[in-house]
Amino acid sequence: MNNMFDEKKYGALLMTTLPRVIENEQELEAMENVISQLLSKGENISPEEEKLLILVSNLVEDYEDEMYPIPDVSPNEVLKHLIEENDLKQKDLLPIFGSSGIASEVINGKREISKTHAKKLAEFFNTSVELFI
């Protein structure tokens, strides 16, 4: 495989794909199909196709961020949601917080989640630590 970037090949890919700012669901679907086709190449993707994949992925991400924004949620709200979704009780989190008082204060938003607790919660719920910071 040739690892050198070829502008002419890239230009041909751009002409075939015609990537542009996505304005509706049909255009979104078309760009998602391009992403799928490029990802299916796996290790056989050319440098030009890789650049196109990055471009199209950014266009899709921009559209989705605009059309489907994720609301800012506090770490405590995330924790409350995870407790509810997993049918847990406050006492189930005692190994993480060490006391029911601290667990109660954190769950009710009266105390922020410490970095140590965030790491333990991420492990417990098998999620990203960033959800709790």
Salt bridges, closest charged atoms under 4 A:
GLU49 OE2 - LYS41 NZ 2.98
GLU105 OE1 - ARG111 NE 2.90
